[in-house]
Amino acid sequence: MSVTVPRSHVRAAAAGVAVTFGLNGVAVATWFARVPAARDALGLTPGALGLLLLSMSAGACLAMLTAGEVTHRLRPKRTVAVAAVTVAVGLAVAGVGIGAYPSAILTAVGIFTLGYGSGLCDVAMNVEAAEVERALGKTVMPRFHAMWSLGTVAAAGLASFVAWAALSVTAHLVVVALIVAVGTLVATRTYRFAGEAEHGTGSGVLAAWREPRTLLIGLLVLVLAFTEGTANDWVAVAFIDGYEVDPALGALVFGVFVTTMTFGRIFGTIALDRWGRVPAILVSMVLAASGVALAVFAGSFPVAIVGVAVWGLGTALGFPVGMSAAADDPARAAARVSVVAVIGYTAFLAGPPLVGFLGNEVGVLRALLVVPFLLLPALALVPMLRPVKAE
C-alpha cells in the first residue's frame, strides 16, 4: 500500500471504486432482470435456459483465470477501464440477440462477453477496494459491495418499469451499456492505488494456488456465490412459475432480494467491526438458508417474499468478506483475490445448469432448496476468514 497518498486522494479513490461497483451491478442486474424476457423471446425450457446462463458464467470464469496476472501488469485502473468496455459490448449484443434479432446463439455470445468483462472487473476493483480499505483503516469492503447491490436495485426497478411498459428490450440493454461504459471510464480517473507492493515482482498466482487457506476461502466463497447467484439467476423465474405472478412482479421479487442484501452490506460492517468476521458470517449463512426454505415452503406469495428478504439479508456479507480475507496481505492481494474469485465463480458456472436441470424435474421453485443443502455443511469453513498479518 502506498502510505504517502493524501487523505483527499484516498477519499476520491473510494468514491471512484464505489461508482465502479455500482455500475458493474447495474450492468449485470440488467441482464438478470431480463432473463424471463429472454426465456420467452427465445422459447427456452428451464434446462435450455440454464445452459444459456452458463455462457455468462463461462465468460466470467475464463476472465478470472488470468485476471490476477492482468491486474498485476495493467494495474487496477487500466484493467477496470478495459473490462467496462467489454461489459458494455456484451450487454448490447445480448440486447440485440433477445429483441432486434432473436437468436439464442447471439444472446449467448453477448452474455459470455458480459461475463468476461464482469469477471475481469471483479478482481481489479476488489484489489483497488482492498487498498482503499487499508488506507482508510476501517472496514468498508461490504459497503463497496453494497454499491454493487444498489446498482442492482436500480437496474431491477428500471427493468420492472420497462417490462410493465412493454418497451424494447434491445433499446433498454443498449442504453444501459452506454451509461455503464462512460460512467466507469470517468470513475477510474480517481484510482490512486497501483499495487506498489507488487511492483517489480511476479504476480504470485501460481504460488497462491498452493496455499491451503486461500483454497479453503475460495471453496467457502464458491458456496456463498452460489447462494447469491441462484437468486440472481432464478428467483424471478421461480416466482413467476411457482407463485404464478406476472413478469413485472417477478422482477420486483428480485428487487426485494437485492434491496435487503444492500441493507445488510451497508449496516453489516457494524457487526463485522464489533464481533469479527467469523461470528458475523456464521449468522449470515444460517439466515440465508432459512430464508430460502421459507421462500420455497411459504405456500403464499406474501410470506414467500419475507423469505426472499431474509435470503438477501443473509447473503449480504459473505462474498465481500471473502474478498477482504483473500486480500489481507497487500503484496499478494491480486493473486489471492484472483484464485478465490476463480474458485468462487465456479458456482456461477455450475449453478445455472444445476438449478435448471433440477427445475425440469421438480420445478424451479423447489430446485432452490439446493442452496441450504450446500450452505449448512459450508459453515465448517468459516474459521478460514480470520484475519492474518501481512507476510
Backbone hydrogen bonds, N-H to C=O, Kabsch-Sander energy under -0.5 kcal/mol:
donor,donor_aa,acceptor,acceptor_aa,energy
3,V,1,M,-0.8
5,V,2,S,-0.8
9,H,6,P,-0.5
10,V,6,P,-2.0
11,R,7,R,-2.4
12,A,8,S,-1.9
13,A,9,H,-2.6
14,A,10,V,-2.5
15,A,11,R,-2.1
16,G,12,A,-2.4
17,V,13,A,-2.7
18,A,14,A,-2.4
19,V,15,A,-2.3
20,T,16,G,-2.2
21,F,17,V,-2.6
22,G,18,A,-2.4
23,L,19,V,-2.7
24,N,20,T,-2.2
25,G,21,F,-2.2
26,V,22,G,-2.0
27,A,23,L,-2.2
28,V,24,N,-2.3
29,A,25,G,-2.6
30,T,26,V,-1.8
31,W,27,A,-1.3
32,F,28,V,-2.3
33,A,29,A,-2.9
34,R,30,T,-0.8
34,R,31,W,-0.9
35,V,32,F,-1.4
38,A,34,R,-2.3
39,R,35,V,-2.7
40,D,36,P,-2.3
41,A,37,A,-2.8
42,L,38,A,-2.2
43,G,39,R,-0.9
44,L,39,R,-2.0
49,L,45,T,-2.8
50,G,46,P,-2.2
51,L,47,G,-1.7
52,L,48,A,-2.0
53,L,49,L,-2.7
54,L,50,G,-1.3
55,S,51,L,-0.6
55,S,52,L,-1.5
56,M,52,L,-0.6
56,M,53,L,-0.5
57,S,53,L,-1.4
58,A,54,L,-2.7
59,G,55,S,-2.0
60,A,56,M,-2.2
61,C,57,S,-2.6
62,L,58,A,-2.3
63,A,59,G,-2.1
64,M,60,A,-2.1
65,L,61,C,-1.2
66,T,62,L,-0.6
66,T,63,A,-1.1
67,A,63,A,-0.9
68,G,64,M,-0.6
70,V,66,T,-2.7
71,T,67,A,-2.8
72,H,68,G,-2.0
73,R,69,E,-2.1
74,L,70,V,-3.4
75,R,71,T,-1.8
78,R,74,L,-0.7
79,T,75,R,-2.1
80,V,76,P,-2.8
81,A,77,K,-1.7
82,V,78,R,-2.4
83,A,79,T,-2.4
84,A,80,V,-2.5
85,V,81,A,-1.6
86,T,82,V,-1.9
87,V,83,A,-2.7
88,A,84,A,-2.2
89,V,85,V,-2.3
90,G,86,T,-2.3
91,L,87,V,-2.4
92,A,88,A,-2.2
93,V,89,V,-2.3
94,A,90,G,-2.3
95,G,91,L,-2.0
96,V,92,A,-1.9
97,G,93,V,-2.3
98,I,94,A,-1.5
99,G,95,G,-2.4
100,A,95,G,-0.6
101,Y,96,V,-3.2
103,S,97,G,-2.8
107,T,103,S,-2.4
108,A,104,A,-2.3
109,V,105,I,-2.3
110,G,106,L,-2.3
111,I,107,T,-2.6
112,F,108,A,-2.0
113,T,109,V,-2.1
114,L,110,G,-2.4
115,G,111,I,-2.5
116,Y,112,F,-2.4
117,G,113,T,-2.5
118,S,114,L,-2.5
119,G,115,G,-2.6
120,L,116,Y,-2.2
121,C,117,G,-2.3
122,D,118,S,-2.4
123,V,119,G,-1.5
124,A,120,L,-1.8
125,M,121,C,-3.0
126,N,122,D,-1.6
127,V,123,V,-2.0
128,E,124,A,-2.1
129,A,125,M,-2.2
130,A,126,N,-2.3
131,E,127,V,-1.8
132,V,128,E,-2.2
133,E,129,A,-2.6
134,R,130,A,-2.1
135,A,131,E,-2.2
136,L,132,V,-2.3
137,G,133,E,-1.6
138,K,133,E,-1.1
140,V,138,K,-0.6
143,R,140,V,-0.8
144,F,140,V,-1.6
145,H,141,M,-2.1
146,A,142,P,-1.7
147,M,143,R,-1.4
148,W,144,F,-1.3
149,S,145,H,-2.1
150,L,146,A,-3.0
151,G,147,M,-2.2
152,T,148,W,-1.8
153,V,149,S,-2.4
154,A,150,L,-2.5
155,A,151,G,-2.3
156,A,152,T,-2.7
157,G,153,V,-2.5
158,L,154,A,-2.3
159,A,155,A,-2.6
160,S,156,A,-2.4
161,F,157,G,-2.0
162,V,158,L,-2.7
163,A,159,A,-2.7
164,W,160,S,-2.5
165,A,161,F,-2.7
166,A,163,A,-0.8
167,L,162,V,-2.2
172,H,168,S,-2.0
173,L,169,V,-2.4
174,V,170,T,-2.4
175,V,171,A,-2.4
176,V,172,H,-2.0
177,A,173,L,-2.1
178,L,174,V,-2.0
179,I,175,V,-2.0
180,V,176,V,-2.5
181,A,177,A,-2.3
182,V,178,L,-2.3
183,G,179,I,-2.5
184,T,180,V,-2.2
185,L,181,A,-2.0
186,V,182,V,-1.9
187,A,183,G,-2.1
188,T,184,T,-2.3
189,R,186,V,-1.2
190,T,187,A,-1.8
191,Y,188,T,-1.2
198,E,195,G,-2.2
199,H,196,E,-1.1
201,T,198,E,-2.1
208,A,204,G,-1.9
209,W,205,V,-1.3
210,R,207,A,-1.7
211,E,208,A,-1.4
215,L,211,E,-2.3
216,L,212,P,-2.6
217,I,213,R,-2.5
218,G,214,T,-2.2
219,L,215,L,-2.1
220,L,216,L,-2.2
221,V,217,I,-2.9
222,L,218,G,-2.1
223,V,219,L,-1.6
224,L,220,L,-2.4
225,A,221,V,-3.2
226,F,222,L,-2.2
227,T,223,V,-2.0
228,E,224,L,-1.9
229,G,225,A,-3.6
230,T,226,F,-2.3
231,A,227,T,-0.9
232,N,228,E,-2.1
233,D,229,G,-2.7
234,W,230,T,-2.6
235,V,231,A,-1.6
238,A,234,W,-3.3
239,F,235,V,-2.0
240,I,236,A,-2.2
241,D,237,V,-2.6
242,G,238,A,-3.2
243,Y,239,F,-1.6
245,V,239,F,-1.1
250,G,246,D,-2.2
251,A,247,P,-2.2
252,L,248,A,-1.3
253,V,249,L,-1.8
254,F,250,G,-1.7
255,G,251,A,-1.6
256,V,252,L,-1.9
257,F,253,V,-1.9
258,V,254,F,-2.2
259,T,255,G,-2.0
260,T,256,V,-2.2
261,M,257,F,-2.0
262,T,258,V,-2.0
263,F,259,T,-2.2
264,G,260,T,-2.3
265,R,261,M,-1.8
266,I,262,T,-2.2
267,F,263,F,-2.4
268,G,264,G,-1.7
270,I,267,F,-1.3
271,A,267,F,-0.6
272,L,268,G,-2.2
273,D,269,T,-2.5
274,R,270,I,-1.8
275,W,271,A,-3.0
276,G,271,A,-0.8
276,G,272,L,-1.3
280,A,276,G,-1.5
281,I,277,R,-2.4
282,L,278,V,-2.2
283,V,279,P,-2.2
284,S,280,A,-2.0
285,M,281,I,-2.5
286,V,282,L,-1.8
287,L,283,V,-2.3
288,A,284,S,-2.4
289,A,285,M,-2.2
290,S,286,V,-2.2
291,G,287,L,-2.6
292,V,288,A,-2.1
293,A,289,A,-1.9
294,L,290,S,-2.2
295,A,291,G,-2.4
296,V,292,V,-2.0
297,F,293,A,-2.6
298,A,294,L,-1.4
304,A,300,S,-2.2
305,I,301,F,-2.0
306,V,302,P,-1.2
307,G,303,V,-1.6
308,V,304,A,-2.1
309,A,305,I,-2.3
310,V,306,V,-2.3
311,W,307,G,-2.5
312,G,308,V,-2.5
313,L,309,A,-2.1
314,G,310,V,-2.6
315,T,311,W,-1.3
316,A,312,G,-0.7
316,A,313,L,-0.9
319,F,315,T,-0.6
321,V,317,L,-2.3
322,G,318,G,-2.1
323,M,319,F,-1.9
324,S,320,P,-2.3
325,A,321,V,-2.6
326,A,322,G,-2.0
327,A,323,M,-1.4
328,D,325,A,-1.2
332,R,329,D,-1.5
333,A,330,P,-0.8
336,R,332,R,-2.5
337,V,333,A,-3.1
338,S,334,A,-2.0
339,V,335,A,-2.0
340,V,336,R,-2.7
341,A,337,V,-2.5
342,V,338,S,-2.5
343,I,339,V,-2.3
344,G,340,V,-3.0
345,Y,341,A,-3.0
346,T,342,V,-0.5
346,T,343,I,-1.1
347,A,344,G,-1.7
349,L,345,Y,-1.1
350,A,346,T,-3.0
351,G,347,A,-2.8
354,L,350,A,-1.9
355,V,351,G,-2.8
356,G,352,P,-2.3
357,F,353,P,-3.0
358,L,354,L,-2.2
359,G,355,V,-2.4
360,N,356,G,-1.5
361,E,357,F,-0.9
361,E,358,L,-0.6
362,V,358,L,-2.9
363,G,359,G,-1.6
367,A,363,G,-1.8
368,L,364,V,-0.8
368,L,365,L,-1.1
369,L,366,R,-1.9
370,V,367,A,-1.7
371,V,368,L,-2.1
373,F,369,L,-1.4
374,L,370,V,-1.2
374,L,371,V,-0.9
375,L,371,V,-2.3
376,L,372,P,-1.9
378,A,374,L,-1.1
379,L,375,L,-0.6
379,L,376,L,-1.3
380,A,377,P,-1.4
381,L,378,A,-1.9
382,V,379,L,-1.2
384,M,381,L,-1.9
385,L,382,V,-2.4
386,R,383,P,-1.6
